[in-house]
Amino acid sequence: MKQKDLALIIVVVFASGILSFVTSRIFFASPSKQKQTAEVVDAITSDFPTPDSKYFNKNSIDPTQLIQIGDNTNPNPFNGTSIIQ
């Protein structure tokens, strides 16, 4: 590589760097695109409203309770055998 080739490569790299910096500032980082807005939210309080009694009442079924259907005397139900009485 000759001395002229190396100087030409350096000039081209420098010029393309400046050109890409200027074009990126125009298209991507314009001041109008840097302005952002945020919505205003209410402050968090410790008050919790009472839930609707239509869905949450004292007589409703509790899905977290264990429901057993019939008598199951088999202590190991998945071992392939069954106890028939």
C-alpha positions in Angstrom: 0.0 0.0 0.0 1.4 3.3 -1.0 1.5 6.5 1.1 -1.1 8.1 -1.1 -3.5 5.2 -0.7 -3.3 5.4 3.1 -3.9 9.2 3.1 -6.9 8.8 0.8 -8.4 6.1 3.1 -8.0 8.3 6.1 -9.6 11.3 4.4 -12.5 9.1 3.2 -13.1 7.6 6.7 -12.9 11.1 8.3 -15.3 12.6 5.7 -17.8 9.7 6.0 -17.7 9.9 9.8 -18.6 13.6 9.7 -21.3 13.1 7.1 -22.9 10.2 9.1 -22.8 12.3 12.3 -24.5 15.2 10.7 -27.2 13.1 9.0 -27.9 11.1 12.2 -28.3 14.4 14.1 -30.8 15.6 11.5 -32.9 12.4 11.3 -32.6 10.7 14.7 -31.8 13.2 17.4 -33.7 16.3 16.4 -34.9 18.4 19.4 -38.6 17.9 18.4 -38.2 14.1 18.8 -36.5 14.5 22.2 -39.6 16.0 23.9 -41.6 13.4 25.8 -44.8 13.7 27.9 -45.9 11.5 30.8 -49.4 11.0 32.1 -50.2 12.2 35.6 -51.2 9.4 38.0 -53.0 9.6 41.3 -51.1 9.1 44.5 -51.1 5.6 46.1 -53.2 5.5 49.3 -53.7 2.8 51.9 -57.5 2.9 51.4 -59.0 -0.1 49.7 -62.6 0.0 48.6 -64.9 -2.8 49.6 -65.3 -5.3 46.7 -68.7 -5.8 45.0 -70.9 -8.1 47.1 -72.1 -9.6 43.8 -68.8 -11.4 43.4 -67.4 -11.5 46.9 -69.9 -12.6 49.5 -69.9 -14.8 52.6 -71.9 -17.6 51.0 -69.8 -18.1 47.9 -67.7 -21.2 47.2 -64.1 -21.1 48.3 -62.0 -22.5 45.5 -59.0 -23.0 47.7 -60.6 -25.6 49.9 -60.0 -29.3 49.2 -63.0 -31.0 47.7 -63.2 -34.8 48.1 -65.7 -36.8 46.1 -66.4 -40.2 47.6 -64.3 -42.4 49.8 -60.8 -43.1 48.5 -58.9 -45.6 50.6 -56.1 -46.2 48.1 -53.0 -44.4 49.5 -51.1 -44.6 46.3 -53.6 -44.0 43.4 -51.1 -43.9 40.6 -49.3 -47.2 41.1 -51.4 -49.1 38.5 -53.5 -51.1 40.9 -56.9 -50.4 42.3 -58.7 -51.5 45.4 -62.3 -52.5 44.6 -64.6 -53.0 47.5 
